[in-house]
């Protein structure tokens, strides 16, 4: 089965001459977290993390209206990843999955024989493959137990800098008693920054605390539940992680789309090995 059965068709596309202001709108509306940069052929990839990195480039402790204007008028080419790894639409699913896991990619643009972009595949689409697999592993085998948290009153821009520097896509939010009260993600952050850039109003981003934008409707899972169930929950709820909590509502662990991608790769490798026996 080739990747066309899983990929997202008609992904957001910009040219490298377009400005970041338009990129913020596209990525906020698209719900994918990536924008393909192309003029017929593939030229680059722009991600949520790339756009959030403008905070460190243009603004330190504060951001002025002029800074936001400069961000909005900066050419896309200045922040895109040039010549990203791509796969053909005829590539089989396991080959694509293997590239994602071994090279630590969160997505792969899909091109046709003429190198024209026709789609994109992200971690979430691969989770659909779990529906045809036996329940072998519990969540606790692949979840992370060393979970970095953030205090609810920390400024949003400081949370973003922490996520960028440590490579996190999300942080559980805690109160004075270390109990989890929410979760903050790069998606929450990019929506606020997109509003600030669009309206040239720093308060949409710089006058916010984590508690102002965090998601409070937490989705949790038992560590003994199967990774298949975790995958189904993420697909249905359209979220990128599930928390595992102790009885006192403190963090015990987290399992993310990335963790489930690694688990899926492990299961499929095991199946291929058994087929050879």
C-alpha positions, 0 to 999 in steps of 0.5 A, a space after each residue: 500500500 503506498 503513501 497516497 492512501 494516508 497523506 493529506 492532499 492539497 496541503 497549504 503551499 506558499 512561494 518563497 517570495 511570500 511573506 511570513 504574515 501570510 504564512 501565519 494565517 495559513 498555518 493557523 487556518 490549516 491545522 497541519 503545522 506545516 506549509 510547503 514552499 514551492 514554485 511548481 517543484 518543492 523548494 522548502 518547508 515551513 513549520 510551526 516551530 520555524 514561525 515561533 522562532 521569529 520571537 527569538 529573532 525579533 523580540 527579546 523580553 518585549 515586542 513592539 508594533 514595529 517588530 511585529 510588522 517586520 516579522 509580518 513582512 519578512 520573506 518566507 525564504 528567511 525561515 523555511 527549511 530549504 530542500 527538505 527530504 521528500 517521498 514520492 506518492 508511490 512510496 510504500 507506507 513502511 518505507 515512509 514510516 522508517 524514514 520518519 522514525 530513523 531521521 526523527 522527522 515530524 512530517 514528509 512532503 509528498 511529491 509526484 514524479 515531476 517533484 511537484 508537491 501533491 501532499 504531506 504525511 505527518 505522524 497523526 496519519 500513521 496512527 490510522 494503521 493501528 486499527 488493523 494491528 493486534 493489541 500487543 503493548 501497553 502505553 507504559 512501554 513507550 510513554 515518557 516518565 521524565 516530563 517537563 512541566 511549566 507553572 500556570 503564571 509563566 509568561 507565554 513567550 517564556 514558555 515558547 522559548 523553553 519549548 523551542 530550546 528543549 525541542 518540546 511541542 507541549 508542556 503540562 501546566 501545574 499549579 502551586 501544589 504541582 497538580 496538573 491544571 492544563 496543557 500548553 502546546 505550540 499550536 496554542 502559542 502559534 494561534 496567539 502569535 498569529 493574532 498578534 502579527 495579523 493585528 500588529 498588537 503585541 498584547 495578543 502574545 506578550 501580555 498573556 500567561 500560560 494559564 490564559 491560553 492553555 487547554 484545560 479539558 485534559 485527556 488522560 489514559 491509563 498506563 496499562 491501556 494499549 497503544 492502539 487505544 491511545 492512537 484511537 483517542 488521539 485520532 478521534 480527539 485530534 490531539 497530539 498527546 495523552 497524559 498519565 496522572 497519579 491519583 493526586 493529579 500530579 504527572 506520572 507520564 505522557 505519551 505523544 504522537 511521536 511515541 506512538 510512531 516509534 511503537 508502530 515502527 517497532 510492531 511492524 518490524 516485529 511482524 516483518 521479522 515473523 514473516 521471514 521465519 
